[in-house]
């Protein structure tokens, strides 16, 4: 079993450290550290509980890591898609001539 942590999602809540202190450690610098990337099977239940308790689903076992990665890509895609829509809307207004004037045509030209 391999432990995966998405540090971009991790908010260092410490819930995983309480469930599996042999595997996760929240240090004085405020960052989460994985003490054992490949813990033994005897820690599987504790690691699974740690992953379940994570409020942002930042930690997972390798088997769950693919699902975690797919979800992360989907979220990032949504942000990218929204940004592209916003840029496209500005360009449409600019091309119509009303981006800054609020009316059709090019400001000051009468067109």
Order of alpha helices (4+ residues) and beta strands (2+ residues): beta-alpha-beta-beta-alpha-beta-alpha
